[in-house]
């Protein structure tokens, strides 16, 4: 048995719809600009190929949690998204084979320190501190199996801010997996946030933000 200099942190896990077992999270990948309307509202070209950024696994927040307003920002934003949960390993996966890697799906919220992101873009620096901060990945219960097209809605205090069909994504989950697997080897436990539609906006102290996708449990969070 290997001796450790201090106790290892426990594995981050998420609830699974209808099952007692939980889903162990390994890594979190996120797709940027995967809805044409959101790309346009952010001043970007929607015809560009997908690009990826990451969040640490311990950034995961379960639905129903209360979290503090994050430090180092005055402009925290919500980004409602479909999350794909990977259940099989794969590298260099053809798009027609990519869906075989999908274990399930969940609703998610890619919380973003928008002011830090804007500064990073202006200075051509990485987005890490804008996207990968503590408690920045809100994820609902993962539902095993395939997902039919459905409406995604993100509301703040009951008022709808974002709404689109999942089928409006520029890059389908299969296309995303195929592209990502050409850069890294995907493994069971990986999560992929698949991008957000137009309507992203600020969250303030006391706000409750809920992301709903038809067929999935919601992902909600309250800014304490």
Buried (B, 14 or more C-beta within 10 A) or exposed (E): EEEEEEEEEEEBBBBBBEEEEBBEBBBBBBBBBBBBBBBEEBEBEBEEEBEBBBBBBBBBBBBBBEBEBBEEBEBBBBBBBBBBBBBEBBEEBEBEEBBEBBBBBBBBBBBBBBBBBEEBBEEEEEBBBBBBBBBBBBBBBBBBEEBEEBBBBBBBEEEEBBBBBBEBBBBBBBBBBBBBBEEEEBBBBBBBBBBBBBBBBEBEEEBBBBBBBBBBBBBBBBBE
